[in-house]
Amino acid sequence: MRKRISDYTESVLEHYQSGVQRGHNTGFKCLDELLSFKLGYSTFFLGFAGAGKTEMEMEMKFNQSEHFGWKHGVYSGEIGNMTDVIGELVSKYLRKPFFKSNPYSPSEKEIYNAINWLDEHFFLVDADDTEHNIESFYEYWKSLEKELNIKLQTTSLDPFNDLEEDLVKFGGREDKYLAWALKKVRQEAINNKWHNNIVTHAKDLPPIVLKDESGQDVYCSAIPNLNSFAGGQVWGRRAFNVVAVWRPEHNRENGKVSLTINPATGMPFMENEVIIKILKAKPKGTAKKGATSLYFDWTKNRYYELIDGYKKFAFDHESNENVLRPDFGIHPNQLF
């Protein structure tokens, strides 16, 4: 049935009364200033190979589950088979190295407890067992909700190019297919009150050349922008939030690391530093463009931020306790 503007009067007045509503926080004070996750919308994570796209998207899911109780439908072909994926989830939940060969690995009891928690919050597609196109992917999650009588808050597709693409009905044109498929991502988020996450690759671009602490050249991948999507500009046009993930390279020789200098600050990027840059922010009030730094703790398999020189994992900033001080200096959250 066709609708007129007046048919939306009640919802418009409700929107007028409530004002702009942020989505759920990321868990990090520095990133909360730039990004939130609102049901009914989507976020695209963009970056080059090895930048940490999967790690960042996974961090957001864990923070949402641990703090808000969210449930996630996850396709993660980049990590490995189902055992690999579950092992990675166990490691992140326990904040410990997974394999028994590591002296800091969890006990079997801890692994059982982790699996019981994960079983309530993460629902996986076997990337090696099931072929999906964009339509069947979202139908899978709708049928899972009915079968298990649950409500998902997010779906994750990592990476997007694992989907089957039938370009024949689009005249062999990938741009036409992407326009249709990415509209489907948006529609399914709205119709099911999900937040749909997509992890995708940046196209090949010439590297940028920076300097390290000794003045030597360092060749780093380009910093992604809205024109960097593999597949073209349609990604940027269809997107709500776009989160670019970039990690600087450092020169390594004879077991020594010479850190790369951030030309905007004159200070070195840290070896475990990742730059998060918001390239597009929609709807208004839920996010804004800008950049910040997070740091990866390899022993805990999770990210943290620096606040006044203190190491803060997700939502730690809500506590006044300052117990973990890093052994390196404060680095400004700036990107050249």
N, C-alpha and C positions, 0 to 999 in steps of 0.2 A: 504494500500500500504506500502510495506517495505521501510524503509529509511536507508540511509548510513550516516556516520559521516559528510560527505561533505554537506549533505542536511541542516545541522544546522549551516553552516558557517556564515550566516548573523546574526543569533541570538547570536552566540558565540562572534563575533566581537563587537556587541553592548554591550554584557556583559563585554568584555574586556575594552571598552571605558568608561563605566559608573562606573566600580568598584563595590565593595560590597555596596549594598543599604540596610540601616536599614529599619525596619518597622516603624510604628507609635509609638510614645512614650506612656508610661504608665501614665504620669502626675506627677510622683514622681521622684525627682532628684536621690535619692538613688537607686530606682528600674530601672530607665532609664539606669543606668550604666550596668545593667545585662540583661534587657529584652526589646524587642519591638515586635509589632504585625504586621506581614507582610501578605498582602493578598496572597492567594494561598497556605498558610501553616496552621498549626494547633498547638494548645496548650492544653496539658492535665493538669488539676488541680487535685492534689493528696493530700489526707489527711485522718485522722481518723475522726470519727463522732464528730461534735462540734468544729472542728478546725477552721472553718471559710472559707472553700472552696467556698461555694456559695456566701458569702459576698465579697470575694476577686474577684471572677470572675465577679460578678455584678458591683463592683467598676470599673473594667476595662471597662466594656461596657458603663457605665455612662460617664466616662472620655472621651471615644472615641466619644460619641454622642455630649456631651457639647462642646468639643474642635474641633472636626473634622466633625461633622454632620453625623456620621455613623448611619446606620440602622441595626437592629439586629432581627434575627429570634430566638425566645426563647422558649425552653421547660424547665419548672422548677417545677418538681413534688415534690421537697423537701420542698418548701415553703408552699404549700397548694393548695386550689382550686383557680379558676381564680380571685375571689374577693380578696383573700388573697394576691395573686401575685401582682395584680394591686395596692392594698393598700400599699404593700412594695415598689413598684416602685414610687408611689406618695410621700411616706415618704423620699425616697432617693433623689428624684428630688428637693423637697422643703427643704430638710435638717431639717425636723421637725418630732416629733412624730406624728403618723397618727391619733390615736383615739381621739375623741372629749373629752373624759374623762380626757385627759392630759391637763393641763393649757397652755401648749406651742404648742398645736395642731394647724393646719392651719384652716383658714376660708373655708367655702364652695366655695367662689370665687377662692381662691388659689387652691383648689382641682380641680375645673373645668379647670383652666388654666394649671395645671399640666397634666391633662388627655389629653388636646389638644396637648401639647408638646409630651407627651409619644406616642400618637397615630401616630405621624410622625416618630418615631424612634424605637419603640418596637412593634414587631408582635409576638403574643403568640399562642402556641398550648395548648388547654385544655387538661391537663394531665389526667383528669378523664373521658373525653369524647371520646378520640381517642387512639387506640392501634397502635403503630408503630413498625416496624422493621427498621433496619439500612437503607434499600433501600427506604422504603416508607417515612421515616423521611426526607431524602434529596429531594425526589420527591415532597413532600409537599411544600418545600420552593421554588423550581423551578416553580411550578405551581402558587404559591402566587406572585412571581415576575411578571409573565406574566399577571395574573388577575388584579393586582393593578398597573401595569406598573411602578414598582420600582426596585431599585437595592440594595440588601442586601450587607453589608460588612462582617457580621459575622453570624454564627449560633451557638447556645448553646444547649447542651444536658446535663441536670442536673437532676438526675444522669444517667450514662450510663446504669446501670442495670435495668432501667425501660423499656428498649426495649424488645420486644419479641425475644426470641432466639429459632431457630429451629435447634437443634443439630443433627437431624437425618441424614441429608445429609453430615454431617461432622463426621459420625461414632460415634456420641455421645461424641466427644472430644471437650471440650471447647477451648483448645488451638488452634485447627484448625479453629474453628469458629471465634475466636478473631483475628487470623492472617488475615482472609478474611475480617472481619468487619472493622478492623482498617485500612486496606489498602483502603477500601471504603471511610473512613473518609478522607484520604490523597488525593485520586483521586477526590473526589467531591470538595475539597478545590481548587485544581489546575484547574479543568475544569470550575468552576463557579467563580473563583477569589474571593472566600470567605476566611475568617479566621475561621476555625471550632474549637470551644472550646468544650472540653469534661470534665465534672466533674465526678470523680470516687473515689471509696473508697480504702483505704489501707487495707490489710489483717490484721488479728489479730496477734499482736506481743507482747512479754513480755514487761511490762513497764520498763522505766528507773527510777532510784532512784537518786534524787537530794537533796540538803539541802535548808532549808529556812533560814531566817534571824536569827532565834533562834537556828539553828543547828539541827532542827528536820528533819526527812526524808519526802520527798515529792515524791509521785508516779505519774509520768507523762507518757503519751503515748510516744511510741518510735518516733524518728525523721524519717520520711519516706525517703527511698532511692529507686533506680530504681528496686530493688527486692521486694519492699513493695506492689506492685499493687495486689489487689485481682483479681485473674485470671492468674497471672504468669508473666514470663519475657517477653512474647511477647509484652506487653505494652511498655516496655522500648525500645525494638527493633524497633517498628513501629513508635515511637514518633518523632516529631521534637522538640518542646519545652516541658519540663516537669517542672511544678511549684508545689513544695511541700509547703503546708501550715501547720504550727505547732504552737500550742499555749501552753505555760507552765501552769501547774496547780499551785495553791497556797493553803497553809493551811489556813483553816477558822475555827475559834472556838469562840463561844460567841460573834458573830458579829464583830470580829476582823480578819484582814487579815495579815498573815505573808508571805511576798513575797519570792519567790524562787530565789536562787542565780544562776547566770550564771557562771559555773566553769571556763569559758575561761577568764572572765573579773573580777570576784570577786564582781561584782555589781548585784543588784537585777533586774530581769525582772520586767517591769511595769505590773500592773494588766490588762491593756488594750492592751498589746503588742502582736503582732503576728509576727512570723518569716516567711519570704518568702525565700525559698531556690530553686535556679534554678539547677535542677539535670541533665538536658540535654538541649543543645542549638544548634539548627540548623535552617536555614543554617548559615554558617560562617558569622560573622560580624553583625548578627541581635540580638544575645544574647550571654551570656557567663555564665559559672557556677559561683556560689557565693551565698551569703546570705545577707539579710538586714532585718531591722525591720520597720514595720508600726504600727500605733496605731489607735484604734477604738474609735471614739467619739460617745457615746451612745445617746447624745442629738440630734446630727445631722444625725445619722445613716450612717456615712461615715468615711473613713480612712483619716489619716493625717500622715505626717512625721515630724521629728524634724531636723531643720537646725540651727546650732549655738544656740540651746536652744529655737528656735521659732517654733511655731505650724503652719505647712503649709499644707493646703489641696491641692488637685490635681491642678497642674499648678501654684499654688501661688508662687513657687520659681522663676517664670519668672518676678515677680514684686519685686521691692526693698523695698516694704513696710513690716515692721515688727510690726504687731499690736497685735498678739495673743501670749502671752508668757505663757507656761504651768506652773503649780505650782509644778513641780517636776524637778529633775536634768536631765542633758543630758545623754543619754544612748548610748554607742558605738554600731554601727551596726556590731556586731560580733556574731558568733554562734560557740559554742564549738564543 
